[in-house]
């Protein structure tokens, strides 16, 4: 398999799918330990893992990706995340 990204224009023209793929790529990047910033407020994004994983801090927040101001609020479906790896 090549690492070259093949552009699928039918997918790009579908805004729902495009943002879904953007979110998926963001989640993947953050799960690898990369940092990311909010596209709205440019503040660092926080990856919140569920309490049953080793890396998760003690918090009542649902697993997801959040920014300090709350404009980015992506809830993680851990079953979907498991399929991404
Ligand atoms: Zn933000």
PDB file of the backbone (N, CA, C, O) and the ligand in Angstrom, with CONECT records:
HET     ZN  A 101       1
ATOM      1  N   UNK A   1       0.842  -1.214   0.000  1.00  0.00           N
ATOM      2  CA  UNK A   1       0.000   0.000   0.000  1.00  0.00           C
ATOM      3  C   UNK A   1       0.869   1.254   0.000  1.00  0.00           C
ATOM      4  O   UNK A   1       1.826   1.362   0.767  1.00  0.00           O
ATOM      5  N   UNK A   2       0.527   2.185  -0.861  1.00  0.00           N
ATOM      6  CA  UNK A   2       1.246   3.450  -0.925  1.00  0.00           C
ATOM      7  C   UNK A   2       0.664   4.438   0.072  1.00  0.00           C
ATOM      8  O   UNK A   2      -0.517   4.366   0.412  1.00  0.00           O
ATOM      9  N   UNK A   3       1.501   5.363   0.540  1.00  0.00           N
ATOM     10  CA  UNK A   3       1.023   6.389   1.463  1.00  0.00           C
ATOM     11  C   UNK A   3       0.388   7.560   0.713  1.00  0.00           C
ATOM     12  O   UNK A   3      -0.209   8.444   1.328  1.00  0.00           O
ATOM     13  N   UNK A   4       0.516   7.565  -0.582  1.00  0.00           N
ATOM     14  CA  UNK A   4      -0.013   8.684  -1.353  1.00  0.00           C
ATOM     15  C   UNK A   4      -1.523   8.770  -1.195  1.00  0.00           C
ATOM     16  O   UNK A   4      -2.249   7.789  -1.353  1.00  0.00           O
ATOM     17  N   UNK A   5      -1.964   9.965  -0.880  1.00  0.00           N
ATOM     18  CA  UNK A   5      -3.390  10.182  -0.712  1.00  0.00           C
ATOM     19  C   UNK A   5      -4.028  10.354  -2.083  1.00  0.00           C
ATOM     20  O   UNK A   5      -3.603  11.186  -2.886  1.00  0.00           O
ATOM     21  N   UNK A   6      -5.039   9.565  -2.329  1.00  0.00           N
ATOM     22  CA  UNK A   6      -5.781   9.720  -3.566  1.00  0.00           C
ATOM     23  C   UNK A   6      -7.008  10.580  -3.285  1.00  0.00           C
ATOM     24  O   UNK A   6      -7.803  10.283  -2.393  1.00  0.00           O
ATOM     25  N   UNK A   7      -7.144  11.638  -4.055  1.00  0.00           N
ATOM     26  CA  UNK A   7      -8.270  12.534  -3.823  1.00  0.00           C
ATOM     27  C   UNK A   7      -9.536  11.970  -4.438  1.00  0.00           C
ATOM     28  O   UNK A   7      -9.597  11.646  -5.624  1.00  0.00           O
ATOM     29  N   UNK A   8     -10.534  11.868  -3.593  1.00  0.00           N
ATOM     30  CA  UNK A   8     -11.833  11.392  -4.056  1.00  0.00           C
ATOM     31  C   UNK A   8     -12.756  12.601  -4.120  1.00  0.00           C
ATOM     32  O   UNK A   8     -13.239  13.077  -3.093  1.00  0.00           O
ATOM     33  N   UNK A   9     -13.000  13.098  -5.338  1.00  0.00           N
ATOM     34  CA  UNK A   9     -13.731  14.356  -5.462  1.00  0.00           C
ATOM     35  C   UNK A   9     -15.207  14.201  -5.115  1.00  0.00           C
ATOM     36  O   UNK A   9     -15.848  15.172  -4.716  1.00  0.00           O
ATOM     37  N   UNK A  10     -15.739  13.033  -5.256  1.00  0.00           N
ATOM     38  CA  UNK A  10     -17.134  12.857  -4.867  1.00  0.00           C
ATOM     39  C   UNK A  10     -17.280  13.013  -3.355  1.00  0.00           C
ATOM     40  O   UNK A  10     -18.300  13.502  -2.868  1.00  0.00           O
ATOM     41  N   UNK A  11     -16.242  12.588  -2.613  1.00  0.00           N
ATOM     42  CA  UNK A  11     -16.288  12.724  -1.158  1.00  0.00           C
ATOM     43  C   UNK A  11     -16.101  14.178  -0.747  1.00  0.00           C
ATOM     44  O   UNK A  11     -16.759  14.657   0.177  1.00  0.00           O
ATOM     45  N   UNK A  12     -15.193  14.887  -1.442  1.00  0.00           N
ATOM     46  CA  UNK A  12     -14.924  16.287  -1.105  1.00  0.00           C
ATOM     47  C   UNK A  12     -16.171  17.140  -1.335  1.00  0.00           C
ATOM     48  O   UNK A  12     -16.410  18.108  -0.613  1.00  0.00           O
ATOM     49  N   UNK A  13     -16.957  16.779  -2.336  1.00  0.00           N
ATOM     50  CA  UNK A  13     -18.159  17.559  -2.624  1.00  0.00           C
ATOM     51  C   UNK A  13     -19.296  17.285  -1.645  1.00  0.00           C
ATOM     52  O   UNK A  13     -20.328  17.956  -1.686  1.00  0.00           O
ATOM     53  N   UNK A  14     -19.115  16.327  -0.787  1.00  0.00           N
ATOM     54  CA  UNK A  14     -20.125  16.051   0.228  1.00  0.00           C
ATOM     55  C   UNK A  14     -19.633  16.654   1.546  1.00  0.00           C
ATOM     56  O   UNK A  14     -18.746  16.092   2.189  1.00  0.00           O
ATOM     57  N   UNK A  15     -20.205  17.797   1.953  1.00  0.00           N
ATOM     58  CA  UNK A  15     -19.682  18.488   3.141  1.00  0.00           C
ATOM     59  C   UNK A  15     -19.776  17.656   4.406  1.00  0.00           C
ATOM     60  O   UNK A  15     -18.915  17.767   5.279  1.00  0.00           O
ATOM     61  N   UNK A  16     -20.795  16.832   4.526  1.00  0.00           N
ATOM     62  CA  UNK A  16     -20.944  16.008   5.726  1.00  0.00           C
ATOM     63  C   UNK A  16     -19.815  14.998   5.818  1.00  0.00           C
ATOM     64  O   UNK A  16     -19.204  14.817   6.872  1.00  0.00           O
ATOM     65  N   UNK A  17     -19.549  14.342   4.695  1.00  0.00           N
ATOM     66  CA  UNK A  17     -18.495  13.337   4.668  1.00  0.00           C
ATOM     67  C   UNK A  17     -17.130  13.997   4.839  1.00  0.00           C
ATOM     68  O   UNK A  17     -16.253  13.454   5.511  1.00  0.00           O
ATOM     69  N   UNK A  18     -16.952  15.171   4.226  1.00  0.00           N
ATOM     70  CA  UNK A  18     -15.671  15.872   4.334  1.00  0.00           C
ATOM     71  C   UNK A  18     -15.376  16.211   5.785  1.00  0.00           C
ATOM     72  O   UNK A  18     -14.252  16.021   6.249  1.00  0.00           O
ATOM     73  N   UNK A  19     -16.377  16.714   6.510  1.00  0.00           N
ATOM     74  CA  UNK A  19     -16.117  17.080   7.900  1.00  0.00           C
ATOM     75  C   UNK A  19     -15.967  15.826   8.750  1.00  0.00           C
ATOM     76  O   UNK A  19     -15.223  15.827   9.731  1.00  0.00           O
ATOM     77  N   UNK A  20     -16.667  14.759   8.382  1.00  0.00           N
ATOM     78  CA  UNK A  20     -16.494  13.487   9.084  1.00  0.00           C
ATOM     79  C   UNK A  20     -15.056  12.998   8.936  1.00  0.00           C
ATOM     80  O   UNK A  20     -14.437  12.561   9.906  1.00  0.00           O
ATOM     81  N   UNK A  21     -14.533  13.075   7.709  1.00  0.00           N
ATOM     82  CA  UNK A  21     -13.160  12.635   7.479  1.00  0.00           C
ATOM     83  C   UNK A  21     -12.162  13.535   8.193  1.00  0.00           C
ATOM     84  O   UNK A  21     -11.143  13.063   8.697  1.00  0.00           O
ATOM     85  N   UNK A  22     -12.458  14.841   8.237  1.00  0.00           N
ATOM     86  CA  UNK A  22     -11.604  15.774   8.960  1.00  0.00           C
ATOM     87  C   UNK A  22     -11.547  15.412  10.433  1.00  0.00           C
ATOM     88  O   UNK A  22     -10.474  15.380  11.036  1.00  0.00           O
ATOM     89  N   UNK A  23     -12.707  15.142  11.002  1.00  0.00           N
ATOM     90  CA  UNK A  23     -12.781  14.761  12.418  1.00  0.00           C
ATOM     91  C   UNK A  23     -12.015  13.474  12.652  1.00  0.00           C
ATOM     92  O   UNK A  23     -11.276  13.340  13.628  1.00  0.00           O
ATOM     93  N   UNK A  24     -12.202  12.524  11.739  1.00  0.00           N
ATOM     94  CA  UNK A  24     -11.548  11.228  11.877  1.00  0.00           C
ATOM     95  C   UNK A  24     -10.033  11.403  11.852  1.00  0.00           C
ATOM     96  O   UNK A  24      -9.318  10.804  12.655  1.00  0.00           O
ATOM     97  N   UNK A  25      -9.546  12.233  10.918  1.00  0.00           N
ATOM     98  CA  UNK A  25      -8.112  12.467  10.834  1.00  0.00           C
ATOM     99  C   UNK A  25      -7.590  13.166  12.081  1.00  0.00           C
ATOM    100  O   UNK A  25      -6.498  12.865  12.562  1.00  0.00           O
ATOM    101  N   UNK A  26      -8.384  14.104  12.601  1.00  0.00           N
ATOM    102  CA  UNK A  26      -8.003  14.819  13.821  1.00  0.00           C
ATOM    103  C   UNK A  26      -7.904  13.841  14.993  1.00  0.00           C
ATOM    104  O   UNK A  26      -6.941  13.869  15.759  1.00  0.00           O
ATOM    105  N   UNK A  27      -8.909  12.980  15.119  1.00  0.00           N
ATOM    106  CA  UNK A  27      -8.913  12.000  16.208  1.00  0.00           C
ATOM    107  C   UNK A  27      -7.700  11.085  16.092  1.00  0.00           C
ATOM    108  O   UNK A  27      -7.015  10.820  17.081  1.00  0.00           O
ATOM    109  N   UNK A  28      -7.436  10.601  14.870  1.00  0.00           N
ATOM    110  CA  UNK A  28      -6.282   9.729  14.637  1.00  0.00           C
ATOM    111  C   UNK A  28      -4.995  10.411  15.064  1.00  0.00           C
ATOM    112  O   UNK A  28      -4.159   9.813  15.742  1.00  0.00           O
ATOM    113  N   UNK A  29      -4.839  11.683  14.656  1.00  0.00           N
ATOM    114  CA  UNK A  29      -3.616  12.421  14.978  1.00  0.00           C
ATOM    115  C   UNK A  29      -3.462  12.559  16.480  1.00  0.00           C
ATOM    116  O   UNK A  29      -2.375  12.360  17.022  1.00  0.00           O
ATOM    117  N   UNK A  30      -4.563  12.903  17.158  1.00  0.00           N
ATOM    118  CA  UNK A  30      -4.468  13.120  18.603  1.00  0.00           C
ATOM    119  C   UNK A  30      -4.232  11.817  19.352  1.00  0.00           C
ATOM    120  O   UNK A  30      -3.556  11.807  20.381  1.00  0.00           O
ATOM    121  N   UNK A  31      -4.790  10.706  18.838  1.00  0.00           N
ATOM    122  CA  UNK A  31      -4.564   9.413  19.488  1.00  0.00           C
ATOM    123  C   UNK A  31      -3.104   9.003  19.373  1.00  0.00           C
ATOM    124  O   UNK A  31      -2.604   8.250  20.209  1.00  0.00           O
ATOM    125  N   UNK A  32      -2.408   9.498  18.335  1.00  0.00           N
ATOM    126  CA  UNK A  32      -0.988   9.191  18.165  1.00  0.00           C
ATOM    127  C   UNK A  32      -0.125  10.081  19.042  1.00  0.00           C
ATOM    128  O   UNK A  32       1.094   9.917  19.086  1.00  0.00           O
ATOM    129  N   UNK A  33      -0.753  11.029  19.746  1.00  0.00           N
ATOM    130  CA  UNK A  33      -0.015  11.903  20.641  1.00  0.00           C
ATOM    131  C   UNK A  33       0.356  13.237  20.032  1.00  0.00           C
ATOM    132  O   UNK A  33       1.085  14.015  20.647  1.00  0.00           O
ATOM    133  N   UNK A  34      -0.135  13.517  18.824  1.00  0.00           N
ATOM    134  CA  UNK A  34       0.130  14.817  18.220  1.00  0.00           C
ATOM    135  C   UNK A  34      -0.807  15.855  18.820  1.00  0.00           C
ATOM    136  O   UNK A  34      -1.922  15.541  19.238  1.00  0.00           O
ATOM    137  N   UNK A  35      -0.338  17.091  18.855  1.00  0.00           N
ATOM    138  CA  UNK A  35      -1.204  18.156  19.344  1.00  0.00           C
ATOM    139  C   UNK A  35      -1.912  18.792  18.154  1.00  0.00           C
ATOM    140  O   UNK A  35      -1.451  18.716  17.015  1.00  0.00           O
ATOM    141  N   UNK A  36      -3.040  19.418  18.452  1.00  0.00           N
ATOM    142  CA  UNK A  36      -3.806  20.089  17.404  1.00  0.00           C
ATOM    143  C   UNK A  36      -4.466  21.307  18.023  1.00  0.00           C
ATOM    144  O   UNK A  36      -4.645  21.389  19.238  1.00  0.00           O
ATOM    145  N   UNK A  37      -4.822  22.244  17.171  1.00  0.00           N
ATOM    146  CA  UNK A  37      -5.495  23.438  17.669  1.00  0.00           C
ATOM    147  C   UNK A  37      -6.889  23.531  17.066  1.00  0.00           C
ATOM    148  O   UNK A  37      -7.165  22.976  16.002  1.00  0.00           O
ATOM    149  N   UNK A  38      -7.753  24.241  17.766  1.00  0.00           N
ATOM    150  CA  UNK A  38      -9.127  24.431  17.330  1.00  0.00           C
ATOM    151  C   UNK A  38      -9.141  25.285  16.073  1.00  0.00           C
ATOM    152  O   UNK A  38      -8.424  26.280  15.978  1.00  0.00           O
ATOM    153  N   UNK A  39      -9.966  24.886  15.107  1.00  0.00           N
ATOM    154  CA  UNK A  39     -10.015  25.646  13.858  1.00  0.00           C
ATOM    155  C   UNK A  39     -10.740  26.980  14.040  1.00  0.00           C
ATOM    156  O   UNK A  39     -10.601  27.878  13.208  1.00  0.00           O
ATOM    157  N   UNK A  40     -11.502  27.115  15.108  1.00  0.00           N
ATOM    158  CA  UNK A  40     -12.232  28.363  15.354  1.00  0.00           C
ATOM    159  C   UNK A  40     -11.444  29.347  16.209  1.00  0.00           C
ATOM    160  O   UNK A  40     -11.285  30.508  15.831  1.00  0.00           O
ATOM    161  N   UNK A  41     -10.950  28.891  17.360  1.00  0.00           N
ATOM    162  CA  UNK A  41     -10.317  29.825  18.302  1.00  0.00           C
ATOM    163  C   UNK A  41      -8.804  29.640  18.375  1.00  0.00           C
ATOM    164  O   UNK A  41      -8.132  30.399  19.073  1.00  0.00           O
ATOM    165  N   UNK A  42      -8.245  28.644  17.668  1.00  0.00           N
ATOM    166  CA  UNK A  42      -6.801  28.389  17.633  1.00  0.00           C
ATOM    167  C   UNK A  42      -6.205  28.031  18.987  1.00  0.00           C
ATOM    168  O   UNK A  42      -4.987  28.081  19.158  1.00  0.00           O
ATOM    169  N   UNK A  43      -7.041  27.673  19.947  1.00  0.00           N
ATOM    170  CA  UNK A  43      -6.541  27.201  21.245  1.00  0.00           C
ATOM    171  C   UNK A  43      -6.205  25.711  21.112  1.00  0.00           C
ATOM    172  O   UNK A  43      -6.764  25.020  20.261  1.00  0.00           O
ATOM    173  N   UNK A  44      -5.290  25.222  21.957  1.00  0.00           N
ATOM    174  CA  UNK A  44      -4.953  23.799  21.891  1.00  0.00           C
ATOM    175  C   UNK A  44      -6.158  22.914  22.195  1.00  0.00           C
ATOM    176  O   UNK A  44      -6.981  23.240  23.050  1.00  0.00           O
ATOM    177  N   UNK A  45      -6.248  21.814  21.500  1.00  0.00           N
ATOM    178  CA  UNK A  45      -7.331  20.870  21.735  1.00  0.00           C
ATOM    179  C   UNK A  45      -6.912  19.845  22.778  1.00  0.00           C
ATOM    180  O   UNK A  45      -5.749  19.446  22.839  1.00  0.00           O
ATOM    181  N   UNK A  46      -7.862  19.427  23.590  1.00  0.00           N
ATOM    182  CA  UNK A  46      -7.626  18.419  24.622  1.00  0.00           C
ATOM    183  C   UNK A  46      -8.285  17.120  24.202  1.00  0.00           C
ATOM    184  O   UNK A  46      -9.460  17.092  23.833  1.00  0.00           O
ATOM    185  N   UNK A  47      -7.513  16.043  24.262  1.00  0.00           N
ATOM    186  CA  UNK A  47      -8.070  14.725  23.987  1.00  0.00           C
ATOM    187  C   UNK A  47      -8.467  14.089  25.313  1.00  0.00           C
ATOM    188  O   UNK A  47      -7.628  13.844  26.179  1.00  0.00           O
ATOM    189  N   UNK A  48      -9.739  13.831  25.450  1.00  0.00           N
ATOM    190  CA  UNK A  48     -10.259  13.224  26.677  1.00  0.00           C
ATOM    191  C   UNK A  48     -10.552  11.757  26.412  1.00  0.00           C
ATOM    192  O   UNK A  48     -11.457  11.419  25.649  1.00  0.00           O
ATOM    193  N   UNK A  49      -9.772  10.887  27.052  1.00  0.00           N
ATOM    194  CA  UNK A  49      -9.989   9.453  26.867  1.00  0.00           C
ATOM    195  C   UNK A  49     -10.929   8.927  27.935  1.00  0.00           C
ATOM    196  O   UNK A  49     -11.023   9.519  29.010  1.00  0.00           O
ATOM    197  N   UNK A  50     -11.619   7.846  27.674  1.00  0.00           N
ATOM    198  CA  UNK A  50     -12.511   7.282  28.682  1.00  0.00           C
ATOM    199  C   UNK A  50     -11.722   6.778  29.882  1.00  0.00           C
ATOM    200  O   UNK A  50     -10.561   6.396  29.738  1.00  0.00           O
ATOM    201  N   UNK A  51     -12.338   6.771  31.075  1.00  0.00           N
ATOM    202  CA  UNK A  51     -11.622   6.435  32.315  1.00  0.00           C
ATOM    203  C   UNK A  51     -11.048   5.030  32.333  1.00  0.00           C
ATOM    204  O   UNK A  51     -10.156   4.756  33.136  1.00  0.00           O
ATOM    205  N   UNK A  52     -11.517   4.132  31.487  1.00  0.00           N
ATOM    206  CA  UNK A  52     -11.009   2.765  31.539  1.00  0.00           C
ATOM    207  C   UNK A  52      -9.726   2.572  30.729  1.00  0.00           C
ATOM    208  O   UNK A  52      -9.219   1.454  30.641  1.00  0.00           O
ATOM    209  N   UNK A  53      -9.194   3.646  30.138  1.00  0.00           N
ATOM    210  CA  UNK A  53      -7.914   3.518  29.460  1.00  0.00           C
ATOM    211  C   UNK A  53      -6.808   4.069  30.355  1.00  0.00           C
ATOM    212  O   UNK A  53      -7.050   4.906  31.225  1.00  0.00           O
ATOM    213  N   UNK A  54      -5.609   3.588  30.126  1.00  0.00           N
ATOM    214  CA  UNK A  54      -4.470   3.917  30.988  1.00  0.00           C
ATOM    215  C   UNK A  54      -4.157   5.399  31.029  1.00  0.00           C
ATOM    216  O   UNK A  54      -3.837   5.954  32.080  1.00  0.00           O
ATOM    217  N   UNK A  55      -4.256   6.046  29.844  1.00  0.00           N
ATOM    218  CA  UNK A  55      -3.807   7.435  29.751  1.00  0.00           C
ATOM    219  C   UNK A  55      -4.817   8.429  30.317  1.00  0.00           C
ATOM    220  O   UNK A  55      -4.487   9.596  30.529  1.00  0.00           O
ATOM    221  N   UNK A  56      -6.034   7.976  30.560  1.00  0.00           N
ATOM    222  CA  UNK A  56      -7.092   8.924  30.908  1.00  0.00           C
ATOM    223  C   UNK A  56      -6.912   9.521  32.298  1.00  0.00           C
ATOM    224  O   UNK A  56      -6.689   8.795  33.267  1.00  0.00           O
ATOM    225  N   UNK A  57      -7.009  10.826  32.393  1.00  0.00           N
ATOM    226  CA  UNK A  57      -7.010  11.446  33.712  1.00  0.00           C
ATOM    227  C   UNK A  57      -8.362  11.248  34.377  1.00  0.00           C
ATOM    228  O   UNK A  57      -9.345  10.924  33.710  1.00  0.00           O
ATOM    229  N   UNK A  58      -8.415  11.442  35.692  1.00  0.00           N
ATOM    230  CA  UNK A  58      -9.693  11.302  36.383  1.00  0.00           C
ATOM    231  C   UNK A  58     -10.564  12.496  36.046  1.00  0.00           C
ATOM    232  O   UNK A  58     -10.242  13.634  36.388  1.00  0.00           O
ATOM    233  N   UNK A  59     -11.650  12.230  35.384  1.00  0.00           N
ATOM    234  CA  UNK A  59     -12.536  13.310  34.962  1.00  0.00           C
ATOM    235  C   UNK A  59     -13.890  12.740  34.643  1.00  0.00           C
ATOM    236  O   UNK A  59     -14.009  11.596  34.205  1.00  0.00           O
ATOM    237  N   UNK A  60     -14.909  13.536  34.860  1.00  0.00           N
ATOM    238  CA  UNK A  60     -16.264  13.079  34.594  1.00  0.00           C
ATOM    239  C   UNK A  60     -16.669  13.348  33.154  1.00  0.00           C
ATOM    240  O   UNK A  60     -17.742  12.934  32.714  1.00  0.00           O
ATOM    241  N   UNK A  61     -15.802  14.047  32.420  1.00  0.00           N
ATOM    242  CA  UNK A  61     -16.137  14.410  31.054  1.00  0.00           C
ATOM    243  C   UNK A  61     -16.210  13.188  30.152  1.00  0.00           C
ATOM    244  O   UNK A  61     -15.439  12.241  30.306  1.00  0.00           O
ATOM    245  N   UNK A  62     -17.137  13.219  29.220  1.00  0.00           N
ATOM    246  CA  UNK A  62     -17.252  12.129  28.254  1.00  0.00           C
ATOM    247  C   UNK A  62     -16.031  12.145  27.348  1.00  0.00           C
ATOM    248  O   UNK A  62     -15.462  13.206  27.089  1.00  0.00           O
ATOM    249  N   UNK A  63     -15.618  10.957  26.856  1.00  0.00           N
ATOM    250  CA  UNK A  63     -14.472  10.926  25.953  1.00  0.00           C
ATOM    251  C   UNK A  63     -14.731  11.755  24.709  1.00  0.00           C
ATOM    252  O   UNK A  63     -15.810  11.706  24.119  1.00  0.00           O
ATOM    253  N   UNK A  64     -13.714  12.519  24.324  1.00  0.00           N
ATOM    254  CA  UNK A  64     -13.882  13.363  23.146  1.00  0.00           C
ATOM    255  C   UNK A  64     -12.715  14.299  22.976  1.00  0.00           C
ATOM    256  O   UNK A  64     -11.710  14.204  23.681  1.00  0.00           O
ATOM    257  N   UNK A  65     -12.861  15.213  22.021  1.00  0.00           N
ATOM    258  CA  UNK A  65     -11.844  16.222  21.764  1.00  0.00           C
ATOM    259  C   UNK A  65     -12.494  17.582  21.985  1.00  0.00           C
ATOM    260  O   UNK A  65     -13.512  17.910  21.376  1.00  0.00           O
ATOM    261  N   UNK A  66     -11.881  18.365  22.873  1.00  0.00           N
ATOM    262  CA  UNK A  66     -12.456  19.645  23.256  1.00  0.00           C
ATOM    263  C   UNK A  66     -11.427  20.751  23.170  1.00  0.00           C
ATOM    264  O   UNK A  66     -10.229  20.502  23.312  1.00  0.00           O
ATOM    265  N   UNK A  67     -11.889  21.985  22.937  1.00  0.00           N
ATOM    266  CA  UNK A  67     -11.032  23.149  23.121  1.00  0.00           C
ATOM    267  C   UNK A  67     -11.524  23.903  24.342  1.00  0.00           C
ATOM    268  O   UNK A  67     -12.626  23.661  24.835  1.00  0.00           O
ATOM    269  N   UNK A  68     -10.699  24.815  24.823  1.00  0.00           N
ATOM    270  CA  UNK A  68     -11.000  25.512  26.073  1.00  0.00           C
ATOM    271  C   UNK A  68     -12.291  26.317  25.969  1.00  0.00           C
ATOM    272  O   UNK A  68     -13.032  26.429  26.946  1.00  0.00           O
ATOM    273  N   UNK A  69     -12.562  26.874  24.803  1.00  0.00           N
ATOM    274  CA  UNK A  69     -13.737  27.730  24.652  1.00  0.00           C
ATOM    275  C   UNK A  69     -15.007  26.950  24.325  1.00  0.00           C
ATOM    276  O   UNK A  69     -16.113  27.466  24.489  1.00  0.00           O
ATOM    277  N   UNK A  70     -14.854  25.724  23.868  1.00  0.00           N
ATOM    278  CA  UNK A  70     -16.016  24.885  23.613  1.00  0.00           C
ATOM    279  C   UNK A  70     -16.521  24.912  22.180  1.00  0.00           C
ATOM    280  O   UNK A  70     -17.541  24.288  21.885  1.00  0.00           O
ATOM    281  N   UNK A  71     -15.838  25.619  21.272  1.00  0.00           N
ATOM    282  CA  UNK A  71     -16.302  25.599  19.880  1.00  0.00           C
ATOM    283  C   UNK A  71     -15.988  24.260  19.224  1.00  0.00           C
ATOM    284  O   UNK A  71     -16.689  23.836  18.305  1.00  0.00           O
ATOM    285  N   UNK A  72     -14.932  23.593  19.695  1.00  0.00           N
ATOM    286  CA  UNK A  72     -14.691  22.219  19.250  1.00  0.00           C
ATOM    287  C   UNK A  72     -15.152  21.279  20.353  1.00  0.00           C
ATOM    288  O   UNK A  72     -14.667  21.344  21.482  1.00  0.00           O
ATOM    289  N   UNK A  73     -16.076  20.420  20.022  1.00  0.00           N
ATOM    290  CA  UNK A  73     -16.646  19.501  20.993  1.00  0.00           C
ATOM    291  C   UNK A  73     -17.024  18.229  20.244  1.00  0.00           C
ATOM    292  O   UNK A  73     -18.175  18.040  19.850  1.00  0.00           O
ATOM    293  N   UNK A  74     -16.042  17.370  20.058  1.00  0.00           N
ATOM    294  CA  UNK A  74     -16.256  16.134  19.302  1.00  0.00           C
ATOM    295  C   UNK A  74     -16.335  14.988  20.292  1.00  0.00           C
ATOM    296  O   UNK A  74     -15.362  14.696  20.988  1.00  0.00           O
ATOM    297  N   UNK A  75     -17.455  14.355  20.357  1.00  0.00           N
ATOM    298  CA  UNK A  75     -17.568  13.220  21.252  1.00  0.00           C
ATOM    299  C   UNK A  75     -16.979  11.995  20.568  1.00  0.00           C
ATOM    300  O   UNK A  75     -17.214  11.764  19.382  1.00  0.00           O
ATOM    301  N   UNK A  76     -16.217  11.215  21.319  1.00  0.00           N
ATOM    302  CA  UNK A  76     -15.585  10.036  20.733  1.00  0.00           C
ATOM    303  C   UNK A  76     -16.479   8.817  20.916  1.00  0.00           C
ATOM    304  O   UNK A  76     -16.922   8.503  22.021  1.00  0.00           O
ATOM    305  N   UNK A  77     -16.726   8.152  19.815  1.00  0.00           N
ATOM    306  CA  UNK A  77     -17.370   6.849  19.861  1.00  0.00           C
ATOM    307  C   UNK A  77     -16.235   5.841  19.931  1.00  0.00           C
ATOM    308  O   UNK A  77     -15.587   5.567  18.921  1.00  0.00           O
ATOM    309  N   UNK A  78     -15.986   5.284  21.117  1.00  0.00           N
ATOM    310  CA  UNK A  78     -14.792   4.454  21.297  1.00  0.00           C
ATOM    311  C   UNK A  78     -14.822   3.194  20.446  1.00  0.00           C
ATOM    312  O   UNK A  78     -13.770   2.647  20.115  1.00  0.00           O
ATOM    313  N   UNK A  79     -16.000   2.733  20.090  1.00  0.00           N
ATOM    314  CA  UNK A  79     -16.067   1.568  19.194  1.00  0.00           C
ATOM    315  C   UNK A  79     -15.569   1.952  17.807  1.00  0.00           C
ATOM    316  O   UNK A  79     -14.871   1.181  17.148  1.00  0.00           O
ATOM    317  N   UNK A  80     -15.939   3.161  17.372  1.00  0.00           N
ATOM    318  CA  UNK A  80     -15.473   3.641  16.069  1.00  0.00           C
ATOM    319  C   UNK A  80     -13.973   3.911  16.118  1.00  0.00           C
ATOM    320  O   UNK A  80     -13.253   3.646  15.156  1.00  0.00           O
ATOM    321  N   UNK A  81     -13.505   4.446  17.262  1.00  0.00           N
ATOM    322  CA  UNK A  81     -12.074   4.729  17.405  1.00  0.00           C
ATOM    323  C   UNK A  81     -11.264   3.439  17.331  1.00  0.00           C
ATOM    324  O   UNK A  81     -10.195   3.404  16.722  1.00  0.00           O
ATOM    325  N   UNK A  82     -11.773   2.387  17.949  1.00  0.00           N
ATOM    326  CA  UNK A  82     -11.068   1.108  17.932  1.00  0.00           C
ATOM    327  C   UNK A  82     -10.908   0.583  16.507  1.00  0.00           C
ATOM    328  O   UNK A  82      -9.911  -0.060  16.179  1.00  0.00           O
ATOM    329  N   UNK A  83     -11.899   0.865  15.670  1.00  0.00           N
ATOM    330  CA  UNK A  83     -11.846   0.396  14.290  1.00  0.00           C
ATOM    331  C   UNK A  83     -10.858   1.193  13.448  1.00  0.00           C
ATOM    332  O   UNK A  83     -10.421   0.731  12.394  1.00  0.00           O
ATOM    333  N   UNK A  84     -10.502   2.405  13.917  1.00  0.00           N
ATOM    334  CA  UNK A  84      -9.602   3.279  13.148  1.00  0.00           C
ATOM    335  C   UNK A  84      -8.157   2.804  13.186  1.00  0.00           C
ATOM    336  O   UNK A  84      -7.392   3.073  12.259  1.00  0.00           O
ATOM    337  N   UNK A  85      -7.776   2.103  14.243  1.00  0.00           N
ATOM    338  CA  UNK A  85      -6.358   1.826  14.469  1.00  0.00           C
ATOM    339  C   UNK A  85      -5.785   0.843  13.471  1.00  0.00           C
ATOM    340  O   UNK A  85      -4.601   0.515  13.538  1.00  0.00           O
TER     341      UNK A  85
HETATM  342 ZN    ZN A 101     -12.233  26.590  19.978  1.00  0.00          ZN
END
